[in-house]
């Protein structure tokens, strides 16, 4: 298996494809993870996701996995940038 394929397989153990996640800035707007890709410029794994708000455009977003998983400061607290939603 190539290094890139191994990186994507490892990402799939950290972020669940098909699951809904909320971004800390817009917790009311769910995003569905659709898969993973490799950012060509850096060979970094990125999470592919789409907003699930009714009427939203079907835009596919990509965010580096490292950014997806990181903790951020918000309202004086350290929280995850994205959190998985219970369905």
C-alpha positions in Angstrom: 0.0 0.0 0.0 1.3 3.5 -0.9 2.0 6.1 1.8 -0.9 8.2 0.6 -3.3 5.2 0.7 -2.0 4.5 4.3 -2.6 8.1 5.3 -6.2 8.0 4.0 -6.9 4.7 5.7 -5.5 6.2 9.0 -7.8 9.3 8.5 -10.8 7.1 8.2 -10.1 5.8 11.7 -10.1 9.4 13.1 -13.1 10.9 11.1 -16.1 8.9 10.2 -17.2 9.0 6.6 -21.0 9.6 6.3 -21.3 11.0 9.9 -22.5 14.5 10.7 -20.2 17.0 12.4 -20.7 20.5 13.7 -18.2 23.4 13.3 -17.7 25.3 16.5 -18.7 28.6 14.9 -21.9 27.3 13.5 -23.1 24.5 15.8 -26.6 24.6 14.3 -25.4 23.7 10.8 -24.4 20.1 10.3 -21.8 19.0 7.8 -21.7 15.4 6.4 -18.2 13.9 5.8 -18.2 12.5 2.3 -14.6 11.1 2.2 -11.0 12.1 2.0 -8.6 13.5 -0.6 -5.0 14.4 -0.9 -4.0 18.0 -1.2 -1.8 18.0 -4.2 0.4 21.0 -3.1 1.4 19.3 0.2 0.4 15.6 0.0 -1.6 16.2 3.1 -4.8 14.3 3.8 -8.0 16.5 3.7 -11.5 15.8 4.9 -14.3 16.3 2.2 -17.6 17.5 3.6 -20.8 19.2 2.6 -23.3 21.5 4.4 -26.6 19.7 5.2 -28.7 22.8 5.6 -32.0 22.7 3.6 -31.6 25.0 0.6 -27.8 25.2 0.8 -25.8 24.9 -2.3 -24.3 21.4 -2.9 -20.7 22.6 -2.4 -18.0 20.2 -1.5 -15.5 21.6 1.0 -12.0 20.2 1.8 -10.1 20.9 5.0 -6.8 19.5 6.0 -7.2 16.7 8.5 -4.8 18.4 10.9 -7.0 21.5 10.9 -10.2 19.3 11.2 -8.9 17.6 14.3 -7.3 20.6 16.1 -8.5 22.3 19.2 -9.3 26.0 19.1 -9.9 28.8 21.7 -13.5 30.0 21.7 -15.2 32.1 24.4 -12.3 31.4 26.7 -12.5 27.6 26.3 -10.4 25.1 24.4 -12.8 23.1 22.2 -12.5 20.9 19.1 -13.0 22.7 15.7 -15.4 20.0 14.6 -17.4 17.7 16.8 -19.3 14.6 15.8 -23.0 14.8 16.2 -25.2 12.1 17.7 -27.8 10.9 15.2 
